[in-house]
Amino acid sequence: MRIKSLLLLFILFFFTQSCFAVDIQELNIEFFNRFNDEYLNCYIQDALNNNHDLKKAGYVVEQYRQQTKYSFGRELPALSVSANYLGIKVPELDTFQLKENAFILPFIASYEADFLLKNRDKTRAVKKSYEASQYHEKAVYLALLSDVATVYTNILQYDDLIKNQTEILKNQEEILNRSNKKFERGIISSTELNNIKKT
């Protein structure tokens, strides 16, 4: 009886696996909270919710998970039931004792002995494909997180560079205006003014 209960628990555990292979906690999204930037967190959440590659990878993982169940189910004995209605008058037989308008409910059990472990090898191959799809899904998650964070930090860096270049341009214009005033008063020569204009 104990072996049956353990087998039943194993089967229940196998069939109630989560279809989401990647645990969000493994991705360490909390790392991006260290930047204290609410926009970065918002962009990351939007990317995780709306990316088509992530959805595709999740569906592929689910497909391989279902194939694993199917392949494992082919190793087990099969039981089928086929209900039929018998609506004719048949003669009463000693063994069956069928009457008219009866239902026939035959149970058919079948099992293929796997002496060469052909079915077991198929199940192992499908499980390896399932693991590979899980790793691929995790890689897609990590690539998406790193791409979003990299693009966002590059945008911030370029914004800072644009602001610095604007300040430098304002300073250069101020220097040029002062040099023009110096040239008008005869303090500097035209050669010095041209050199200032070149910079």
N, C-alpha and C positions, 0 to 999 in steps of 0.2 A: 504493500500500500504506500509506503514511503517513497519508493521509486516512481510510482505513478504520480504522486503529488509533486515531486521534483521535476518530472518530465512536463507536467502541466504548467508549472511555474516558468520553466524554460521556454515553452512554446508561447505563453502569454507575454513574457518579456520580449521574445523575438518579434512578435506581431504588434507590440505596442511601442516600438521604437519611434522616436521623434523623426519626422520627415525633414527637419531642419538640421543638417549635418554640422553646421558651424555654430558654435556657441559664441554669442556676441561678446561675452566676457573674455574669451580668449584673444579677441582682437585688440584689446586694451585701448578702447576708444577714449577712456578717461585720460589718457596721456595728453590729448589735445586740449583738455581743460586747463593745463598748465600755462597755455598761452594767454589765458584770460581774454579771449576774443569770442564773443557770442556769435558773430557772423561765421567764423570758421566752424563752430559746432553746428550751426544751422545748415551750412553748405554740406557738411558731412552727413547729417541726417537726411537731407534731401537726396543726396547721391545714393545713400543706402536704400532709401525707399523707392526711388524712381529709376534705378539703373537696369537696363534690359539685360546686360550680361549677367548680372547677379540673379535675375529671375530665371534666365536660361540655365545657369549653372545649378540653381536649386531644383529646377524641373528634371535636369539630367540626373542629379543625385536621387531624386524620388523615383525616376525610372529604373535606375540600377537597384534601388532598394526593393522595388516590386519584383524585378527580375530575380533577385536573390531569394525572395520568398517563393516565387514560382519554381525556381530550380530546386530549392530545398523540399518543396511539396512533391516534386516528382520522385524524390527518393523514398517517400513514405507510401504505405499502402493506400490504395484508392477505394473508396466506397461510393457506390452510386445507387440511387433509388429511382425507379420509374413506375409511376402510378398509371394503371390502365383500367379502363372501364370495360367490363364484359357485359354486353347487353343482349346476349343471345341465350337461348335455352340450350343448355348442354346436359347430356346425361350424367347422372350422379355416379361418380367414381368412388371407389372405396377409399382411395388415398387422399384425394383432394376435397371431396364433398362440396363441389361448386354448385351454387344455385343460380337461378336466372337473375340478371341485373346485379352482378357482383363486381367488386373492385379487386384488382390484382395488384399487389404491392411487392414486387420482387426486389431483394437486396443483392447487389453484385459487388463482391470484393475482389480486387486484383492487386497483385504485387509482383514486380519484376525483380528477381534476384540480381544484385549488382556484384557479380563475382569478379569482374575485371575493374571495378571501381570507376566505370565510365561516368555514371551519374554524379558520383562524389567529386570527380575531377571537374565536371562542368560547374558544380556548385562552388567549388573553390575558385575557379576562374571568374565566375560572376561576382563572388565576394571581393576578389582583388580589383575587379573593375569598379565595384562600389566604393572601395577605399580610395582608388585613384580619383574617382569623381568627387569624393569628399575633399581630398587635397587640392584638387583643381578649384573647387568652390572657395576654399579658404584662400588660395592664391589670388583669385579674382577679388575677394573682399580686401585683402591686403594691398593689392595693386590699386584698387579704387581709392582706398583711404590715403595711400601715399600720393597718388596723382592729385587728388583734391587738395591735400595739404600743401603740396609743392606748388601747384598753380596759384593757390591763394597767397602763399608767402611771396612768390615771384611778383604777383600783382602789387602787394604791399611794398615790395622793394622798388618796383618801377615807379609807383606813386611817389615814394620818397626821393628817388632820383629825379623825377620831373620837378618836384618842389625845389630840390637843391639847384637844379639847372635854371629854374625861373629866378631864384635868388641871385645866382651868379650872373645871369643876363641883366638883371636890374642893376647890379653893382657895376658891370661893364658899361652900361648906358650912362650911369652917373659919372664914371671916370671919363667917358668920352665927352659928356656935357661940360665937365670942369676943364678938360683939356682944350675944348673949343673956346671957352672963356679966356683961358690963359693965352691961347693963340691970338685972340682978338686984342688982348692988352699988350701983346708983344713979348710975353714972358718966355714962350717956347717957339721954336722954329717950325716951319711946315714939315720938315723931315721928321721931327719928333711927333708931330700930330699924325702924320701918315703911319708911323710905327705903332702908335696907340690905336689907330683905326684897324690895323691889321690884327691886333690881338682881340 
